[in-house]
Amino acid sequence: MPARARLMPALVAGVLVVFGLVGGCAGGSGGTGSSDSTPPPVKRLSVKVADGEVSPNAARVEVANGTPIEITVTSDVADRLHVHGYDEEVAVEPDKPGTLEFVADEAGRFEIELHDGDRLVYQLIVLP
C-alpha cells in the first residue's frame, strides 16, 4: 500500500500534464483560439480624388484590433492623407499614388481624411 500511495500523485500529475497538452493543442489548431496565433489579413483601402470629387465619402470600415491597414491614394491634386489618433500621414502628389501602411492596434473610432481638401474619406472602427 505505501508504494501505491507514492504512485498516485505521480499518476495524477501525469494525467494533468496529458490533458493540459491536449487542451493546449486543441485551442491552437483551428478552433476559437486560432485567431490568436494567426494575424488578421491586411485590410486594403483606396481613396480616389479626380476633378474635385473624392471617393469614398466618410465610408465606415470595421476591423479587428491588430489588423494591418494599407491605404492607397490616387489624386489629380496634391494633398495629405492623415489618420487621426494614429498620427499616420502620407503626402499625395498629382497622378502619383501614395500608400500608407500601419497596424490598427488601438480600439476606437478614427477619422481618415484628406487634410488640404478637408474631406473625411473613412471612419475606421477598430474593435477591441
Backbone as CSV, one residue per row, in Angstrom:
resi,resn,N_x,N_y,N_z,CA_x,CA_y,CA_z,C_x,C_y,C_z
1,MET,0.806,-1.200,0.000,0.000,0.000,0.000,0.854,1.270,0.000
2,PRO,1.951,1.386,0.708,2.756,2.593,0.648,3.298,2.859,-0.761
3,ALA,3.673,1.831,-1.519,4.172,2.040,-2.878,3.061,2.590,-3.759
4,ARG,1.861,2.064,-3.567,0.707,2.522,-4.332,0.389,3.987,-4.002
5,ALA,0.500,4.337,-2.741,0.231,5.704,-2.318,1.256,6.665,-2.911
6,ARG,2.486,6.205,-3.079,3.507,7.053,-3.685,3.285,7.214,-5.188
7,LEU,2.703,6.243,-5.849,2.479,6.308,-7.288,1.291,7.203,-7.666
8,MET,0.308,7.334,-6.775,-0.900,8.107,-7.093,-0.593,9.567,-7.446
9,PRO,0.211,10.291,-6.662,0.494,11.677,-7.057,1.181,11.767,-8.421
10,ALA,2.084,10.837,-8.707,2.761,10.842,-10.000,1.775,10.548,-11.120
11,LEU,0.857,9.614,-10.893,-0.150,9.278,-11.885,-1.079,10.466,-12.145
12,VAL,-1.531,11.119,-11.069,-2.401,12.291,-11.207,-1.666,13.407,-11.947
13,ALA,-0.422,13.645,-11.614,0.358,14.683,-12.283,0.509,14.359,-13.766
14,GLY,0.747,13.091,-14.086,0.876,12.683,-15.488,-0.416,12.902,-16.261
15,VAL,-1.542,12.566,-15.654,-2.845,12.772,-16.295,-3.078,14.259,-16.538
16,LEU,-2.756,15.094,-15.568,-2.944,16.537,-15.725,-2.070,17.095,-16.850
17,VAL,-0.848,16.618,-16.936,0.051,17.075,-17.990,-0.511,16.690,-19.360
18,VAL,-0.975,15.438,-19.484,-1.518,14.974,-20.762,-2.733,15.807,-21.149
19,PHE,-3.660,16.016,-20.229,-4.840,16.814,-20.551,-4.475,18.272,-20.807
20,GLY,-3.498,18.778,-20.124,-3.055,20.148,-20.360,-2.489,20.317,-21.758
21,LEU,-1.686,19.334,-22.217,-1.121,19.400,-23.562,-2.195,19.233,-24.620
22,VAL,-3.117,18.301,-24.402,-4.184,18.096,-25.371,-5.049,19.342,-25.457
23,GLY,-5.402,19.938,-24.327,-6.207,21.156,-24.331,-5.487,22.289,-25.028
24,GLY,-4.187,22.418,-24.807,-3.414,23.481,-25.448,-3.333,23.289,-26.950
25,CYS,-3.198,22.060,-27.407,-3.128,21.811,-28.842,-4.464,22.059,-29.500
26,ALA,-5.545,21.670,-28.856,-6.862,21.834,-29.457,-7.190,23.298,-29.649
27,GLY,-6.784,24.158,-28.733,-7.097,25.576,-28.846,-6.391,26.242,-30.003
28,GLY,-5.232,25.753,-30.415,-4.483,26.416,-31.464,-4.570,25.749,-32.819
29,SER,-5.465,24.775,-32.991,-5.487,24.043,-34.255,-6.755,24.299,-35.055
30,GLY,-7.190,25.547,-35.113,-8.327,25.849,-35.950,-9.591,26.104,-35.172
31,GLY,-9.581,25.930,-33.862,-10.747,26.226,-33.042,-10.847,27.708,-32.803
32,THR,-11.499,28.089,-31.726,-11.666,29.510,-31.445,-10.352,30.178,-31.115
33,GLY,-9.347,29.421,-30.695,-8.064,30.011,-30.346,-7.172,30.278,-31.549
34,SER,-7.580,29.848,-32.748,-6.705,30.008,-33.904,-6.485,31.468,-34.275
35,SER,-7.439,32.342,-33.981,-7.263,33.751,-34.330,-6.165,34.399,-33.494
36,ASP,-5.853,33.808,-32.340,-4.794,34.351,-31.500,-3.422,34.130,-32.125
37,SER,-3.264,33.048,-32.890,-1.959,32.737,-33.429,-1.806,33.178,-34.891
38,THR,-2.896,33.437,-35.571,-2.840,33.850,-36.963,-3.171,35.332,-37.060
39,PRO,-2.259,36.129,-37.593,-2.549,37.561,-37.698,-3.684,37.796,-38.700
40,PRO,-4.479,38.841,-38.469,-5.546,39.141,-39.422,-4.950,39.525,-40.771
41,PRO,-5.699,39.279,-41.859,-5.192,39.681,-43.173,-5.153,41.201,-43.295
42,VAL,-4.352,41.684,-44.218,-4.235,43.120,-44.462,-5.569,43.640,-44.993
43,LYS,-6.039,44.745,-44.431,-7.237,45.421,-44.926,-6.769,46.504,-45.882
44,ARG,-7.095,46.327,-47.161,-6.664,47.277,-48.188,-7.800,48.238,-48.509
45,LEU,-7.503,49.526,-48.421,-8.467,50.578,-48.715,-7.899,51.453,-49.811
46,SER,-8.792,52.123,-50.545,-8.318,53.043,-51.577,-9.118,54.330,-51.521
47,VAL,-8.459,55.397,-51.922,-9.056,56.725,-51.985,-8.729,57.279,-53.363
48,LYS,-9.741,57.869,-53.996,-9.526,58.454,-55.315,-10.037,59.885,-55.324
49,VAL,-9.197,60.788,-55.826,-9.564,62.195,-55.986,-9.406,62.525,-57.462
50,ALA,-10.511,62.969,-58.084,-10.461,63.326,-59.504,-11.487,64.418,-59.788
51,ASP,-11.041,65.481,-60.422,-11.926,66.591,-60.822,-12.753,67.126,-59.653
52,GLY,-12.134,67.229,-58.481,-12.821,67.767,-57.308,-13.715,66.778,-56.579
53,GLU,-13.882,65.580,-57.095,-14.689,64.541,-56.452,-13.786,63.602,-55.661
54,VAL,-14.217,63.265,-54.436,-13.451,62.377,-53.566,-14.281,61.127,-53.291
55,SER,-13.662,59.986,-53.451,-14.340,58.722,-53.183,-13.397,57.819,-52.401
56,PRO,-13.845,57.227,-51.306,-15.188,57.275,-50.742,-15.409,58.559,-49.948
57,ASN,-16.623,58.683,-49.444,-17.004,59.850,-48.658,-17.503,59.378,-47.296
58,ALA,-16.649,59.418,-46.292,-16.971,59.032,-44.909,-17.427,57.578,-44.786
59,ALA,-16.876,56.703,-45.586,-17.225,55.281,-45.509,-16.768,54.707,-44.169
60,ARG,-17.595,53.857,-43.602,-17.290,53.230,-42.309,-16.648,51.869,-42.564
61,VAL,-15.480,51.642,-41.932,-14.752,50.385,-42.080,-14.467,49.838,-40.692
62,GLU,-14.894,48.592,-40.432,-14.631,47.946,-39.141,-13.564,46.877,-39.314
63,VAL,-12.598,46.872,-38.390,-11.535,45.871,-38.399,-11.283,45.391,-36.971
64,ALA,-10.691,44.222,-36.858,-10.290,43.696,-35.557,-9.004,44.386,-35.108
65,ASN,-8.850,44.496,-33.813,-7.623,45.059,-33.247,-6.438,44.238,-33.737
66,GLY,-5.395,44.917,-34.191,-4.199,44.239,-34.682,-4.180,44.043,-36.187
67,THR,-5.206,44.546,-36.888,-5.276,44.389,-38.333,-4.305,45.331,-39.041
68,PRO,-3.475,44.804,-39.938,-2.636,45.687,-40.751,-3.522,46.425,-41.765
69,ILE,-3.290,47.715,-41.927,-4.070,48.545,-42.837,-3.141,49.074,-43.925
70,GLU,-3.628,49.065,-45.155,-2.898,49.642,-46.278,-3.877,50.528,-47.046
71,ILE,-3.561,51.813,-47.138,-4.425,52.762,-47.848,-3.643,53.323,-49.030
72,THR,-4.194,53.164,-50.219,-3.588,53.710,-51.423,-4.431,54.882,-51.902
73,VAL,-3.759,55.997,-52.162,-4.434,57.227,-52.582,-3.951,57.615,-53.962
74,THR,-4.909,57.855,-54.866,-4.588,58.430,-56.170,-5.339,59.746,-56.267
75,SER,-4.668,60.756,-56.788,-5.258,62.084,-56.835,-4.722,62.876,-58.018
76,ASP,-5.567,63.799,-58.498,-5.099,64.685,-59.557,-4.615,66.023,-59.000
77,VAL,-4.609,66.138,-57.648,-4.079,67.327,-56.970,-3.236,66.886,-55.772
78,ALA,-2.335,67.755,-55.350,-1.514,67.460,-54.171,-2.377,67.541,-52.911
79,ASP,-2.104,66.662,-51.945,-2.846,66.653,-50.682,-2.074,65.806,-49.681
80,ARG,-2.646,65.654,-48.492,-2.079,64.780,-47.458,-3.208,63.949,-46.880
81,LEU,-3.012,62.641,-46.822,-3.971,61.749,-46.166,-3.492,61.540,-44.741
82,HIS,-4.373,61.729,-43.777,-3.999,61.663,-42.365,-4.962,60.751,-41.608
83,VAL,-4.406,59.891,-40.736,-5.209,59.030,-39.868,-5.129,59.604,-38.465
84,HIS,-6.244,60.187,-38.006,-6.283,60.775,-36.669,-6.185,59.677,-35.608
85,GLY,-5.551,59.996,-34.508,-5.390,59.040,-33.418,-4.149,58.177,-33.562
86,TYR,-3.762,57.903,-34.776,-2.540,57.151,-35.039,-1.423,58.082,-35.484
87,ASP,-1.800,59.305,-35.865,-0.848,60.286,-36.381,0.004,59.723,-37.511
88,GLU,-0.656,59.004,-38.390,-0.021,58.485,-39.601,-0.438,59.377,-40.752
89,GLU,0.474,59.620,-41.677,0.199,60.544,-42.759,1.025,60.183,-43.984
90,VAL,0.464,60.461,-45.157,1.206,60.280,-46.402,0.887,61.455,-47.319
91,ALA,1.928,61.996,-47.940,1.749,63.061,-48.919,1.319,62.437,-50.242
92,VAL,0.426,63.142,-50.927,-0.085,62.667,-52.201,0.282,63.688,-53.270
93,GLU,0.876,63.216,-54.340,1.235,64.080,-55.465,0.300,63.782,-56.630
94,PRO,0.060,64.784,-57.480,-0.819,64.548,-58.625,-0.355,63.372,-59.479
95,ASP,-1.322,62.486,-59.749,-1.106,61.336,-60.640,0.037,60.419,-60.209
96,LYS,0.357,60.437,-58.928,1.403,59.562,-58.386,0.830,58.930,-57.113
97,PRO,0.427,57.661,-57.149,-0.208,57.041,-55.979,0.673,57.103,-54.733
98,GLY,0.038,57.337,-53.596,0.704,57.307,-52.298,0.112,56.170,-51.476
99,THR,0.931,55.521,-50.687,0.459,54.393,-49.872,0.850,54.610,-48.423
100,LEU,-0.103,54.375,-47.549,0.109,54.491,-46.108,-0.161,53.127,-45.491
101,GLU,0.780,52.646,-44.679,0.634,51.350,-44.013,0.833,51.522,-42.519
102,PHE,-0.041,50.890,-41.729,0.092,50.883,-40.277,-0.722,49.726,-39.725
103,VAL,-0.541,49.434,-38.444,-1.310,48.388,-37.776,-2.339,49.061,-36.885
104,ALA,-3.595,48.696,-37.058,-4.686,49.242,-36.252,-4.700,48.512,-34.906
105,ASP,-3.903,49.012,-33.969,-3.740,48.319,-32.688,-4.277,49.114,-31.501
106,GLU,-5.129,50.095,-31.776,-5.804,50.849,-30.716,-7.296,50.812,-31.004
107,ALA,-8.092,50.342,-30.048,-9.542,50.260,-30.240,-10.155,51.656,-30.230
108,GLY,-11.171,51.848,-31.066,-11.882,53.117,-31.097,-12.292,53.494,-32.505
109,ARG,-12.755,54.746,-32.666,-13.154,55.275,-33.975,-12.159,56.352,-34.380
110,PHE,-11.626,56.224,-35.587,-10.588,57.124,-36.057,-10.966,57.659,-37.434
111,GLU,-10.849,58.960,-37.604,-11.150,59.575,-38.890,-9.915,59.536,-39.782
112,ILE,-10.160,59.232,-41.045,-9.114,59.260,-42.062,-9.555,60.331,-43.051
113,GLU,-8.724,61.362,-43.191,-9.161,62.476,-44.028,-8.047,63.005,-44.919
114,LEU,-8.476,63.691,-45.950,-7.570,64.460,-46.787,-7.486,65.835,-46.161
115,HIS,-6.310,66.218,-45.736,-6.167,67.470,-44.980,-6.371,68.715,-45.822
116,ASP,-5.657,68.823,-46.925,-5.749,70.042,-47.720,-7.143,70.209,-48.322
117,GLY,-7.745,69.122,-48.724,-9.095,69.166,-49.272,-10.166,69.160,-48.201
118,ASP,-9.761,68.968,-46.935,-10.675,68.930,-45.789,-11.858,67.994,-46.040
119,ARG,-11.537,66.742,-46.420,-12.580,65.763,-46.729,-12.373,64.500,-45.911
120,LEU,-13.417,64.055,-45.232,-13.415,62.793,-44.496,-13.656,61.679,-45.508
121,VAL,-12.734,60.714,-45.581,-12.890,59.628,-46.543,-13.285,58.306,-45.872
122,TYR,-12.788,58.061,-44.681,-13.129,56.848,-43.944,-13.304,57.138,-42.470
123,GLN,-14.166,56.353,-41.846,-14.237,56.256,-40.386,-13.760,54.842,-40.066
124,LEU,-12.584,54.741,-39.475,-12.002,53.454,-39.144,-12.454,53.070,-37.736
125,ILE,-13.174,51.963,-37.636,-13.628,51.448,-36.346,-12.768,50.235,-36.023
126,VAL,-11.964,50.344,-34.963,-11.104,49.252,-34.535,-11.767,48.602,-33.327
127,LEU,-12.213,47.366,-33.523,-12.920,46.641,-32.464,-11.934,46.087,-31.452
128,PRO,-12.324,46.046,-30.186,-11.406,45.513,-29.159,-11.158,44.025,-29.318
